[in-house]
Amino acid sequence: MLTLKFIQEQKDEVIKRLKVKRFDATEIIEEIIRLDNERKSTQAQVETLQAEMNSLSKEIGQLFKSGQVEEANKAKAKTGELKDSIKELDNKLSETTTQLNNQLVQLPNVPNELVPEGKGEEDNVEVKNGGKIPELHNAVPHWDLIKQYDLIDFELGTKITGAGFPVYKGKGARLQRALINFFLDEAVKAGYMEVLPPLVVNEDSGFGTGQLPDKEGQMYHVTADNLYLIPTAEVPVTNLYRDVILKASEMPIKNCAYSACFRREAGSWGAHVRGLNRLHQFDKVEIVQVAHPSNSYEVLEQMVAHVQTLVEKLELPWRILRLCGGDISFTSALTYDFEVYSAAQERWLEVSSVSNFESYQANRLKLRYKEDGEKKTQLAHTLNGSALALPRIMAALLENNQTEEGIRIPEVLVPYTGFDIIK
């Protein structure tokens, strides 16, 4: 959430930058400024009346002591009127504050200057690539390979739960577990502390990272308890630091977490979401950092470099895209997407997003820090990235490594799987 101070001081710049996200903020910002001014005016009136009432209260005691009963009673009547006025103003203040907050949460994060103009994914900018695209003849897509080698059963998942909830079997389950452990081990080697968070969160947590109220329709809602199944481990891990004041010397804080992720993916259909390409439940390892504003973009580059090492070690062809304004998320200031090439589908598959949210989430979370020796608090910066999401990684590994003998396992995963080929 953007701060009121930033909106008031940088009004024109905010409107200009949000146009890059294809969001016209003019009317909302005018309303925010009006409500903020009204809130300040009402608060000032409350404080003035409160001071007058406090002064009268002291005066009443002195009047009674000096025997001026009639004047004292008049003063008491006046304090009663002031209390009624203060109560009325407090109600107005509460209503104005609610209206103001409702407007504030509708404003997306301001994109960084590096975010290019564009309407959608076709306007994203490739910044780097690597790996070799395999030349396969008569390549079989992963949804046929998993049946051929009995690795994943979508029909069983549909029977148990519904479409988009696969059952991993045998070497398919082993490969899934191997990827999870490999990603976690690599994150720990890179200095991230592993945590194992809850898979459901409350409303405050969903609001803190920006999933609520923007994406409530995409999350599974446990209505009886008003809890939400997490769409990513970003939500519970970042919320570890909600309402926390850190020391500047403690940053950056680095956490990683494995979790199942749950997404309704309402409206998703078509060949591009077949098989593992889009699921309602999937596994992912997430990396999260809380960083000092002065170097959060250096931290972002470090996180991007970490994800790059993962796809390189898996021997997958990859590319990095800087997302344009029309494709970047509501909460992000700058996002890099990683894609790997699927040789059988002959297209690129997104496997990771690495983002800097600057202070947008921190403001919602009330996540602050103090410079050493100072009393003033400031908002920290939050960042996260998929390192990595498993379904499309699994799809690319199966498709790109198919041979006449079977499906080859990348060398880095063999110590985790215990086998080097699926026959």
JOCOR-V714034 format. One record per helix or strand of 2 or more residues. SS is the DSSP state (H for helix, E for strand). FROM is the first residue (numbers start at 0). LEN is the number of residues. Records with the same first field share a line. If there is no record, write none. Layout:
SS: FROM-LEN  FROM-LEN
//
This chain:
H: 3-6  10-10  25-40  68-36  120-3  141-7  153-7  169-20  202-6  215-3  233-8  247-3  270-3  274-3  295-18  359-6  389-11  410-7
E: 124-6  151-2  166-2  192-3  199-2  220-2  226-3  244-3  252-10  280-11  317-5  333-9  346-10  367-3  376-3  380-9  406-2  420-2
//
